[in-house]
């Protein structure tokens, strides 16, 4: 087994991540987190020439203990834990070390957060908050409707291409890890897309867009992450949504919960959302309030479904 310096292994791992197709945003987050870890390992716990095999479990425990003492949120610490663990797992797979030192570091407990979701009335109000008489209004309306009806991630709705809208029945989405999946387009959603496409044709008749994305900004370029958030916040403001966090992910949560309540099985929903495993999908169930759960229990009651056929 070759001896390799920690910093050299980290540099190689980042190249590996880049080659694996991680997005620019993900790579930026990874570099930042690994920079913090590297500074701790090489400056506070050793030297820049520290060998990978010499990194002790105590070093890593101290790193995470420091994050806790600084008041980092439990979810943030857990995300860091996963990132560091992934790095050392890769080192093991490359035969740079025999064992992952993170195996002996206690995994932070994942907080069971109760995400307050949108109600049907709130989603309808947000869709209705935009008209269809101008390109931007029709675009915003279609974006809100598509987020609610497909559960797409923010980056997916910003970047999917015109050519992937196959016969207006489904779109091919490039999800995390460059994994493609098909997402259905319902007739109800098509109504909004038809009006949006009509406005798109009129708006861009005098100048060409600079990208083949389906949704474009007013100059014909790609919609930025900030712009998408502003569209959603504006919809929430107009609809006077107060209890739920108005964000792209809350729409994704809304879609998932409604699918589950309407009989969609976890495996199918997991594939539609682009999750690698159903465990991730199950997290959305935490957002169900007691009232919804009680009503769901009544809906699936065997005796209730017997109806008049049951003799008392």
C-alpha positions in Angstrom: 0.0 0.0 0.0 1.5 3.3 -1.1 2.0 6.1 1.4 0.3 9.3 0.2 0.0 12.7 1.8 -3.4 13.7 3.1 -3.5 16.9 0.9 -2.5 15.0 -2.2 -5.3 12.5 -1.6 -7.8 15.3 -1.1 -6.8 17.0 -4.3 -7.2 13.8 -6.2 -10.6 13.1 -4.6 -11.9 16.5 -5.7 -10.9 15.7 -9.3 -12.7 12.4 -8.9 -15.9 14.3 -7.8 -15.6 16.7 -10.7 -15.2 13.8 -13.1 -18.3 12.1 -11.5 -20.4 15.0 -12.8 -21.2 16.9 -9.6 -22.8 20.3 -10.3 -20.8 23.6 -9.8 -22.9 24.4 -6.7 -22.1 21.0 -5.2 -18.4 21.2 -6.0 -18.3 24.7 -4.5 -19.8 23.4 -1.2 -17.4 20.4 -1.2 -14.3 22.5 -1.7 -15.4 24.8 1.1 -16.0 22.0 3.5 -12.9 20.1 2.7 -10.9 23.3 3.0 -12.1 23.7 6.6 -11.2 20.1 7.3 -7.8 20.4 5.6 -6.9 23.5 7.6 -7.8 21.7 10.8 -5.9 18.6 10.0 -2.7 20.2 8.6 -2.4 23.3 10.8 -4.0 22.5 14.2 -3.4 18.7 14.3 -0.2 18.3 12.3 1.7 19.6 9.3 1.0 20.0 5.6 3.1 16.9 5.0 0.9 14.8 7.2 0.3 11.3 5.7 -3.2 10.1 5.0 -2.6 7.0 7.1 -1.6 9.1 10.1 -4.9 10.8 10.5 -6.3 9.6 13.8 -9.8 9.0 14.9 -9.1 11.6 17.6 -8.4 14.2 15.0 -11.7 13.7 13.4 -13.6 13.6 16.7 -12.0 16.8 17.6 -13.0 18.4 14.3 -16.7 17.6 14.8 -16.6 18.5 18.5 -15.3 21.9 17.5 -18.3 22.4 15.1 -20.7 21.5 17.9 -19.0 23.9 20.3 -19.3 26.7 17.7 -23.0 26.2 17.6 -23.3 24.7 14.1 -26.8 23.3 13.4 -27.2 19.5 13.8 -28.2 19.2 10.1 -25.1 21.1 9.0 -22.9 18.8 11.1 -24.6 15.8 9.7 -24.0 17.0 6.1 -20.3 17.5 6.9 -20.1 14.1 8.5 -21.4 12.5 5.2 -18.9 14.5 3.1 -15.9 13.6 5.2 -17.1 9.9 5.4 -17.4 9.9 1.6 -13.8 11.1 1.2 -12.3 8.4 3.5 -14.5 5.7 1.9 -13.0 6.7 -1.5 -9.5 6.5 0.0 -10.2 2.9 1.1 -11.6 2.1 -2.4 -8.3 3.4 -3.9 -6.2 1.3 -1.4 -4.7 4.4 0.1 -5.7 3.3 3.6 -7.0 0.0 4.9 -9.8 1.3 7.1 -12.1 4.3 7.2 -11.3 6.2 10.4 -14.8 7.7 10.3 -16.1 4.3 11.2 -15.2 5.0 14.8 -16.6 8.6 14.8 -20.1 8.7 16.2 -22.6 9.8 13.5 -24.5 12.9 14.5 -28.1 12.3 15.2 -30.3 13.6 12.4 -32.9 16.1 13.7 -36.5 15.1 13.0 -37.6 18.4 11.5 -41.3 19.0 10.9 -41.5 20.8 7.6 -44.7 22.9 7.3 -46.0 22.3 3.8 -48.3 24.2 1.5 -52.0 23.7 1.5 -53.9 23.1 -1.7 -55.5 26.6 -1.4 -52.1 28.2 -1.0 -50.7 26.5 -4.1 -53.8 27.5 -6.1 -53.5 31.1 -4.9 -49.8 31.2 -5.9 -50.5 29.9 -9.3 -53.4 32.3 -9.7 -51.2 35.2 -8.5 -49.7 35.5 -12.0 -51.7 36.1 -15.3 -50.8 35.1 -18.8 -51.0 38.4 -20.7 -47.2 39.0 -20.7 -44.3 36.6 -21.2 -42.9 37.0 -17.7 -46.3 36.5 -16.0 -47.1 33.5 -18.2 -43.6 32.1 -17.5 -43.9 32.6 -13.7 -47.3 31.0 -13.7 -46.1 28.0 -15.6 -43.0 27.6 -13.3 -45.2 27.6 -10.1 -47.6 25.1 -11.7 -44.8 22.9 -12.8 -43.1 22.9 -9.4 -46.3 21.9 -7.8 -47.2 19.2 -10.4 -43.9 17.5 -10.9 -41.7 18.0 -7.8 -38.7 19.1 -9.8 -35.7 20.5 -8.0 -34.8 24.2 -8.5 -31.9 23.5 -10.7 -33.9 21.0 -12.8 -36.7 23.4 -13.6 -34.2 26.1 -14.4 -32.1 24.1 -16.8 -34.3 21.5 -18.6 -34.2 21.9 -22.3 -37.0 22.5 -24.9 -36.1 19.3 -26.8 -36.6 17.2 -23.7 -40.3 18.1 -23.5 -41.3 15.0 -25.5 -44.6 15.4 -27.2 -45.7 17.5 -24.2 -46.3 14.2 -22.4 -43.1 14.0 -20.3 -39.7 15.6 -19.9 -36.3 14.1 -19.6 -34.6 15.6 -16.5 -30.9 15.5 -15.7 -30.9 15.0 -12.0 -28.1 14.7 -9.4 -25.1 12.7 -10.5 -26.1 13.1 -14.1 -28.9 10.6 -13.7 -31.7 11.0 -16.3 -35.3 10.3 -15.4 -38.7 10.9 -17.1 -41.2 13.2 -15.4 -44.8 13.1 -16.7 -46.6 16.2 -17.8 -50.3 16.0 -16.9 -53.1 17.6 -19.0 -53.8 20.0 -16.2 -50.2 21.3 -16.4 -50.2 21.3 -20.2 -52.9 24.1 -20.1 -50.4 26.4 -18.5 -47.5 25.4 -20.7 -49.6 26.0 -23.9 -50.3 29.6 -22.9 -46.7 30.1 -21.8 -45.3 28.8 -25.1 -47.7 31.1 -27.0 -46.2 34.1 -25.1 -42.7 32.8 -25.6 -43.2 32.7 -29.4 -44.5 36.3 -29.4 -41.8 37.6 -27.0 -38.8 36.2 -28.8 -40.0 36.8 -32.4 -37.6 39.8 -32.7 -34.5 38.3 -31.1 -33.1 34.9 -30.4 -32.5 33.3 -27.0 -28.9 32.5 -26.0 -29.8 29.0 -24.6 -32.2 26.2 -25.4 -33.6 26.1 -21.9 -37.4 25.8 -21.7 -37.8 28.7 -19.2 -35.8 31.8 -20.0 -35.1 35.2 -18.4 -36.2 38.4 -20.1 -33.0 38.6 -22.2 -33.3 35.0 -23.4 -30.7 33.5 -21.1 -30.8 31.0 -18.3 -32.8 31.9 -15.2 -30.5 32.2 -12.2 -31.0 30.5 -8.9 -31.7 33.8 -7.2 -34.3 34.8 -9.9 -36.2 31.6 -9.4 -36.3 32.1 -5.7 -37.6 35.7 -6.2 -40.3 34.4 -8.5 -41.4 31.9 -5.8 -41.2 34.5 -3.0 -43.3 36.9 -5.0 -45.9 34.2 -5.5 -46.0 33.5 -1.8 -46.2 37.2 -1.0 -49.1 37.8 -3.4 -50.9 34.7 -2.1 -50.2 35.7 1.5 -48.6 32.4 2.5 -47.4 32.9 6.1 -47.1 29.5 7.8 -45.0 27.6 5.3 -41.5 28.4 4.1 -41.9 29.6 0.5 -39.2 27.9 -1.4 -38.6 25.5 -4.4 -38.1 22.6 -1.9 -41.5 23.2 -0.2 -43.1 22.7 -3.6 -41.2 19.4 -3.9 -42.4 18.5 -0.4 -46.0 19.4 -1.4 -45.8 17.2 -4.5 -44.4 14.2 -2.6 -46.9 14.4 0.2 -49.9 14.7 -2.2 -48.6 11.7 -4.2 -48.3 9.6 -1.1 -51.7 10.6 0.2 -53.3 9.7 -3.2 -51.9 6.2 -3.2 -48.6 6.5 -5.0 -46.2 3.9 -3.7 -42.9 4.9 -2.3 -40.8 3.2 -4.9 -42.5 4.9 -7.8 -42.5 8.3 -6.0 -38.8 7.9 -5.3 -38.0 7.4 -9.0 -40.2 10.3 -10.0 -38.3 12.6 -7.5 -34.9 11.3 -8.6 -34.0 9.9 -5.1 -31.3 7.2 -5.0 -33.2 5.3 -2.2 -36.7 5.4 -0.7 -35.2 6.4 2.7 -34.8 9.9 1.4 -38.4 9.9 0.1 -39.7 8.8 3.5 -38.5 12.0 5.0 -41.4 13.9 3.4 -43.8 11.9 5.6 -42.6 13.8 8.6 -44.4 16.9 7.3 -47.9 15.3 7.7 -49.9 16.9 10.4 -52.2 15.0 12.8 -55.3 16.2 11.0 -54.1 14.9 7.7 -53.0 11.6 9.1 -56.4 11.1 10.8 -58.2 11.8 7.6 -55.9 9.5 5.7 -56.7 6.8 8.3 -60.4 7.2 7.7 -59.9 7.1 3.9 -58.1 3.7 4.1 -60.4 2.2 6.7 -61.6 -1.2 5.5 -65.0 -0.8 7.3 -65.5 2.6 5.7 -64.8 1.2 2.3 -67.3 -1.6 2.8 -70.0 1.1 2.9 -73.6 -0.1 2.7 -72.4 -3.7 2.1 -71.6 -4.0 5.8 -74.5 -5.3 8.0 -74.6 -4.0 11.6 
